[in-house]
Amino acid sequence: MRPHFTLRAATVADIPVLQKLIARSGIGLSAGFYTPEQAHAVTREVFGVDTQLIQDGTYFAIEDGARIVACGGWSKRSTPYGGDQHKSAPDRLLDPAGEAAKIRAFFVDPGMERQGLGSMLMQHCSAQASAAGFTALELTATMPGVPLYLAHGFVPVRDLSLSLGGGQVAVPLTLMCKAIG
């Protein structure tokens, strides 16, 4: 029997559950893409909830019954990736006329992957960004996310390397973009 998934805006009350889901996903779905050291470093130092997205109403939770099994969002702000612990500057609002909205922080609970949850989030976020006047999307993809983003029409722009763990761990990322609207 196929589960019944519902998508809703994430709330501040969801943050503790989202943080745990993000940690499980960051470690559990990185196998084959990142070394254990890379997965732990990026999960610890970068991944997490960006409360600005929740405040903006652009971060979403997907539930299977009452259990949150995936989360992700889009942003009309300049921060490209990372949770609150990774931010170093205020989030400048983007200009939809000339800048791309950001796809942000997609995470799926291990064991729930390959059930269309990432696609459900992507379709919802793309539609919302388009309705807000954006004509392009941009994201900084982790390697486990690249197949999803390619499947949704994103194209790689350039490879990046994120230095973590005091410079001891390099984590590969890919900047990707897509026209919408």
Rosetta blueprint (number, residue, H / E / L):
1 M L
2 R L
3 P L
4 H L
5 F E
6 T E
7 L E
8 R E
9 A E
10 A L
11 T L
12 V H
13 A H
14 D H
15 I H
16 P H
17 V H
18 L H
19 Q H
20 K H
21 L H
22 I H
23 A H
24 R H
25 S H
26 G H
27 I H
28 G H
29 L L
30 S L
31 A L
32 G L
33 F L
34 Y L
35 T L
36 P H
37 E H
38 Q H
39 A H
40 H H
41 A H
42 V H
43 T H
44 R H
45 E H
46 V L
47 F L
48 G L
49 V L
50 D L
51 T H
52 Q H
53 L H
54 I H
55 Q H
56 D H
57 G L
58 T L
59 Y E
60 F E
61 A E
62 I E
63 E E
64 D E
65 G L
66 A L
67 R E
68 I E
69 V E
70 A E
71 C E
72 G E
73 G E
74 W E
75 S E
76 K L
77 R E
78 S L
79 T L
80 P L
81 Y L
82 G L
83 G L
84 D H
85 Q H
86 H H
87 K L
88 S L
89 A L
90 P L
91 D L
92 R L
93 L E
94 L L
95 D L
96 P L
97 A L
98 G L
99 E L
100 A L
101 A E
102 K E
103 I E
104 R E
105 A E
106 F E
107 F E
108 V E
109 D L
110 P L
111 G L
112 M L
113 E L
114 R L
115 Q L
116 G L
117 L H
118 G H
119 S H
120 M H
121 L H
122 M H
123 Q H
124 H H
125 C H
126 S H
127 A H
128 Q H
129 A H
130 S H
131 A H
132 A L
133 G L
134 F L
135 T L
136 A E
137 L E
138 E E
139 L E
140 T E
141 A E
142 T E
143 M H
144 P H
145 G H
146 V H
147 P H
148 L H
149 Y H
150 L H
151 A H
152 H L
153 G L
154 F L
155 V E
156 P E
157 V E
158 R E
159 D E
160 L E
161 S E
162 L E
163 S E
164 L E
165 G L
166 G L
167 G L
168 Q L
169 V E
170 A E
171 V E
172 P E
173 L E
174 T E
175 L E
176 M E
177 C E
178 K E
179 A E
180 I L
181 G L
